[in-house]
């Protein structure tokens, strides 16, 4: 395993262990469809294909998560709090608003 993959997997492990439990919600993809979260899916892709080799699969997952968030936000009653993960860039960023 090269250094870039090791750093990526280590970062995902830290996120899953220390940050994810604090935010109190799952990614939009997992909330809408069930199954593994984006961090688990990206960890699997990096483990199987490497960070560089799996970049298309990772980008596709974040795109699907962004669409899932749109579906969840549209289904919320007007005036409700919106929370989720912004997958607009290479790193999902948890947020709450409203």
Buried (B, 14 or more C-beta within 10 A) or exposed (E): EEEEBEEBBEBBEEBBEEEBEEBEEBBBBBBBEEEBBBBBBBBBBBBEBBBEEBBEBBEEBBEBBBBBBEEBEEEEEEEEEEBBBBBEEEEBEBEEEE
